[in-house]
Amino acid sequence: SMLDLDEVLTNGHAGMLNDTHRHQAYRSAIQNAIRKTHSRGEKVHLLDIGTGTGLLTLYAAEAGADFIVACESNPTMANIARRVLNENENRYKESCIIVVESMSSCDLDRFNPDYCNSFNI
């Protein structure tokens, strides 16, 4: 399906995408959280609510997350996130499992209750 870029740009995503200071702060926090979790000997199971373009999911994958569920209620944005992650799969380890769901985070427990109990970031 076609991506409605007008919809993306008018829903406030353009401003967030251009905020490089914000990106660096989030990237650093994600890296630190993943490093700490791995240092405890745990696999990282991360939930990204409102993934938008998938940028923060990509940062988490690059930082070594083992399993990520990215939720996005807007189907257009969920498609963009899937494309961003697919086109950048060379930037993270092959064993990282990423699931992008076009749904509200309120639906997570109906999606898979086991996922809800496994998230640690």
C-alpha positions, 0 to 999 in steps of 0.5 A, a space after each residue: 500500500 502507498 505510504 501517505 507522507 502528507 499524513 505523516 508530516 501533518 501528525 507531528 512526526 516531522 518535528 520529532 524526526 528533525 530533533 537530533 538532540 532528542 535522538 541522541 538522548 534516547 539513543 544513549 538511554 537505550 544503549 545504557 539500559 540494554 548494557 545494564 540488562 545484559 550485564 545482569 545476564 538477562 536477554 533484553 525483551 523491549 517494548 516500544 509503544 508508539 514506535 512511529 517511524 521505528 527509529 527508537 526500535 532501530 536504536 535498540 536493535 543496534 544496541 543489542 536487544 534480543 527481542 523487540 515488539 514495536 506497537 504503532 496504532 497508525 497503520 501508515 506509520 506501522 508500514 513506515 516502521 517495517 520499511 525502516 527496519 527492513 531497509 536497515 537490517 544490516 545495522 543489527 544482529 541477525 538474531 534480533 527478533 523484531 515484531 511490528 504490530 499495527 495496534 494500540 498498546 491497549 491490545 497487547 495482552 490480547 495479542 500475546 499475554 506471554 509477551 507482556 510478562 517478558 518485557 524488561 525494558 
